[in-house]
Amino acid sequence: MFQGAVQLNLDSKGRLAIPAKHHDALLAECAGSLVLTADADGCLLVYPQTVWEPIRAKLNKLSSFNARSRALQRLLIGNAEDVLMDGAGRVLIAPNLRSYAGLDKRVMLVGQGNKFELWDEAKWQAQQAAGLALMSGDLPAELDGFSL
């Protein structure tokens, strides 16, 4: 399970060094084989290959006659890139994905259970502020009775 948020820097070649606390888990889970893809919120999703494969299979089963399904397939499958962690635990983020998410130098890697989100640091801060603002409004019905 991946959790927590960490600020990192992309190097001049667009490589991201995976933090040590996740590096060993990713080697054990998927031998360092990852999939990066675009997310509708403007960040990138980083999946272990073993987690991505059933998601891709479900996406491929969606109807090609449904415009919303096709749009989701185009976003997620169309932007998916297979990457392999190098010996130093780094992954190269393709230029098109860096451009899509607005990634320049300072980024946030955010654990989301079975995957990570990769955000431009400024976008992440704005997302956090928006999330806090939502907390002051009505919560979704599925959170009724939920407490921390």
C-alpha positions in Angstrom: 0.0 0.0 0.0 1.3 3.3 -1.0 0.5 6.3 1.1 1.9 9.7 2.0 3.0 12.7 -0.1 6.6 13.6 -0.8 8.1 16.5 -2.7 10.7 15.5 -5.3 12.6 17.0 -8.2 12.7 15.9 -11.8 16.2 15.9 -13.1 17.1 17.7 -16.4 16.3 14.6 -18.4 12.8 14.3 -16.9 13.7 11.4 -14.6 12.0 10.9 -11.2 13.8 9.1 -8.4 11.4 6.8 -6.6 11.8 7.3 -2.8 13.5 4.5 -1.0 10.5 3.7 1.1 8.6 2.7 -2.1 11.5 1.5 -4.2 11.8 -2.0 -2.5 8.0 -2.5 -2.5 7.9 -1.8 -6.2 10.7 -4.1 -6.9 8.9 -6.9 -5.0 5.5 -6.1 -6.5 6.4 -5.7 -10.2 10.2 -5.9 -10.6 10.2 -2.1 -11.1 7.9 -2.3 -14.1 5.5 0.7 -14.0 2.8 2.3 -16.1 2.4 6.0 -16.2 -0.7 7.6 -17.7 -2.7 10.8 -17.7 -5.5 11.5 -15.2 -8.5 13.7 -15.8 -7.5 15.9 -12.9 -4.3 17.0 -14.6 -1.8 14.8 -12.9 -0.2 11.5 -13.8 -1.1 8.1 -12.5 1.7 5.7 -11.7 0.7 2.1 -11.5 2.8 -1.0 -10.8 2.4 -3.1 -14.0 0.6 -5.9 -12.1 -2.0 -3.4 -10.9 -2.5 -1.7 -14.3 -3.1 -4.8 -16.3 -6.6 -5.7 -15.0 -7.5 -2.0 -15.2 -6.5 -1.9 -18.8 -8.4 -5.1 -19.5 -11.6 -3.6 -18.0 -11.2 -0.4 -20.0 -10.8 -2.4 -23.2 -14.1 -4.1 -22.5 -16.0 -0.8 -22.5 -18.3 -0.2 -25.4 -16.6 1.7 -28.3 -20.0 3.1 -29.1 -20.3 5.1 -25.9 -18.6 8.5 -26.3 -17.7 8.8 -22.6 -16.2 5.3 -22.5 -14.1 6.1 -25.6 -12.9 9.3 -24.1 -11.8 7.5 -21.0 -10.1 4.8 -23.0 -8.3 7.5 -25.1 -7.2 9.3 -21.9 -6.0 6.4 -19.9 -4.9 3.8 -22.5 -3.9 6.2 -25.2 -1.5 8.0 -22.8 -0.2 4.9 -21.0 3.6 4.5 -21.1 5.5 1.4 -19.8 8.6 2.4 -17.8 11.2 0.4 -15.9 13.0 1.7 -12.9 16.7 1.9 -13.6 19.4 0.7 -11.2 19.3 3.9 -9.3 15.5 3.6 -8.8 14.6 6.3 -11.3 11.9 6.4 -14.0 11.9 8.5 -17.2 8.7 10.4 -17.7 8.0 10.9 -21.4 7.9 14.5 -22.6 4.2 14.2 -23.7 3.2 13.1 -20.2 5.3 15.8 -18.5 3.6 18.4 -20.8 0.2 17.0 -20.1 0.6 17.3 -16.3 2.7 20.5 -16.4 5.6 18.8 -14.7 8.8 20.9 -14.7 11.1 20.5 -11.8 9.3 20.3 -8.4 6.7 17.6 -8.2 4.7 15.7 -5.6 4.4 11.9 -5.5 1.2 11.0 -3.6 0.5 7.5 -2.5 -3.1 6.4 -3.3 -3.2 2.8 -2.0 -2.4 0.7 -5.1 -1.0 3.5 -7.2 0.6 7.0 -7.0 -0.5 10.3 -8.4 2.3 12.6 -9.7 1.5 16.3 -9.5 3.2 19.5 -10.4 3.9 21.0 -6.9 1.8 24.2 -7.5 -1.1 22.2 -8.9 -0.9 19.8 -5.9 -1.1 22.8 -3.5 -4.1 24.2 -5.3 -5.8 20.7 -5.2 -5.2 20.5 -1.5 -6.8 24.0 -1.0 -9.8 23.0 -3.1 -10.1 19.8 -1.1 -10.2 21.6 2.2 -12.8 24.0 0.8 -15.0 21.0 -0.1 -14.8 19.7 3.4 -16.8 22.7 4.6 -19.8 21.7 2.4 -22.0 18.7 2.2 -20.2 15.4 2.1 -21.2 12.6 -0.3 -23.8 10.2 1.1 -21.3 7.3 1.1 -19.5 9.2 3.9 -22.5 9.4 6.2 -21.4 7.9 9.5 -17.7 7.9 8.6 -15.3 9.1 11.2 -11.6 9.4 11.5 
